Amino acid sequence: MADKLTSRGAATKQRIVDAATEEFARYGIAGARVERIVEAARTNRAQLYAYFGSKDGLFDAIFHASLERIVNVVPIDGTDLPGWAVRLYDEYLRRPDLIRLATWTRLERRPAGHLVADADRLDDTKLRAIADAQAAGLVRAGDPFDLMAMVIAMSMAWSPVSNVYAATAAEPPEAHNRRRALLRECVRGAIAPVGG
């Protein structure tokens, strides 16, 4: 159906996505209300269901798009994992809704194991980049997935999922610069080849 959308239809679909992203990020999957989404999107339930099939289908579309966004907007550089962590930190400041969507997925759908099913995981490029950096002697030995998970977790230290402090883009630049420097230094130490 996406190929046949008129410009008006595409605009309506985008308004639904925008409204639903805000709704799901704020209230979660169970707490989100289709009525609020269609009201904010200035459309109706029939249109939402025509595009996405169901409330769950709408969440899935938004969540998978958020995963793709992180991969595309913040591509990994296996030769500079500290820089990648800092770029992730910055993206979480720009788009805290992305972290909230992942958190709701963890809370309501997948409390253990991978956040998404194997078919939906977008780790291949990241894991290959880390393995290549390991082969070049730039990154410590170990399971590339575990190293990736650790770097991502470190980048989220001040994100909306922090149990200590959630940063916002409205904070003074000095605070962010201090955190970026600390994050870069800590990731550099954590991934350094042993004895290197």
N, C-alpha and C positions, 0 to 999 in steps of 0.2 A: 504493500500500500504506500510506502514511503516514496516510491518512484512516481506515483500518480498524484501526489499532493499539490494542490494549488498553492500559490503564495499565501493566500488567506488561511488555508488548512495548515500549512507549515507554521505560520505565526501562532495559530491556535494551539498546535501541538507543542510548540516551544513554551507558550504561556503555561500549559499544563505541567510541563517538565519543571519549569522554574518554580511554580507554586508548590508542586509536589515535593521538590527537593527541600524547600523551606519547611514544609509540613512534616515530612518524614524525619528530617534532621532534628526538629524540635520535639516531636511527639513519639517517634518510633513507628514501627510497623503497626502494632496493635492500636496505638493511640491516635494515629493519623485518621482524619475524617475526609472521605471523598467529598462531602458537602462543602467543607472549607476549601478544598483544592479547587473544585469547579467554580466556586464563588470568586476566589482570588484570581483564577484564570479567565474569568468572564466567559464561561462556556457551560456545558451541561454534562450530566453523567453519561448520556448516550455517546457523546463525542469522546469522552475519556475512555469508555469501554471499547469504542470502535478502534481507537489507536493502540490501546494497551491490554485489552481483554479483561483485566481485573485490577483490583487494588494491588494485589501481590505482583501481577505482571508489570504494573507501573513502577513499583518499588524495585523490582529486579532490573528493569531497564535503566533506572536512575543509578542504582548502585553499580551496575556493571560499567556504565558510562563514567562513573567517578573513578573506578579502578583504571580504566583506559586513560582517563585524563592525567592521573598521576604518572603513568608510564610515559605518556607523550609530552607532558609539560615539564616533567623532571626526569629526563632519561638518565640512566645510570652511566657512570664512567668508572669502570673497574680500576683504572689507574689513579683515580681521585675519589675514593670512597668518603673521605672527610668532607670534600666539597659537595658530594651528592647528599650527605646528611644535612648539610647547611641549606642546600636548595630545597630539600624536603621540609625542613623547619620553616623556611620562608613560605612555601606553598600552604602549609597548615595554618600559617597566620592569615594568608589571603583567603583561604577557603576552609574555615573550621567545620563547615557543613560536611565536607568529605570525611573527616574523622568521625563525626557524629553518626553518619550513615554506617560506617564500618562498625562502630560501637553498638548500634542498634542491631546490626546483623549478628554480631557476636552474642549479644544478650538474648535475642529472640529466636535465632535460627540455629546457630552453630556455636554452642558453648565450649566445644573442645575441637581440637584438630585444626585443619586448614580453614581459613575464613570462607573460602568458596570451594566448590567442587573442582576436582582435577581438570575437568573440561573447561572451566572458566578461569583457571589460574593464568596469570600473565607473568610467570616467573622465569620462563626459559631464557630470555635475553639477559635478565639480571644475573641469573646463575652462571650463564656462559661467560659474562663479563668478569665475574668474580673468579671463576675457574681459570680464565686466561691470565688474570692478574696474579693468581697463585702460581701458575706455570712460569710466569716471568719473574717470580721471586719478589713481587711487590706486596703481596698479602700473605699473611700466615696460612699455614696448612690447616685444613679442617673442612668440614662439610660446608660447601658454598651456601646452602640454604640457611644453616645456623648463623653463618657470618652475616648474610643478608638480613635475617630476622633481628640480629643484635643491632646492626647499624640503623635499621628502621626504628627499632625501639628507642635507641638513643636519640634519634631525631625527633621523637614524639615526647621527650621529657617534659616539655612545657606546653604540650598540645591540650585540647579539650578533654583528653582521656587521662591526663595527669592526676594522680591522687594527691599531689603536693601543691601544684600551682599551674593554672592555665593562663598562658600569655595571650595578649590581644595585639592587633596591629596598632592600636591607639597608644600603646606604651611608648615612652621616650626611645628614640633611636639608640641611645647609649646602652640601654638595657638589652636590646636585641643584639647589638654589636658584641657586648660582653658574652652573651649566651652563644652566639655564633663562634666566637673565638674558643670558648670552653668546649663546645661540641666538636669543633674541628680537632682540637688537641686530644680530646678523649678518644674519638674515633681513630685518629692516627695511632695512638698508643695501643688501642685494642686490636687493630688489624695488622700491626707491624709484625713482620716475620720474626719468629722466635730466634733470638741470638743475632738479630739484624740491626 
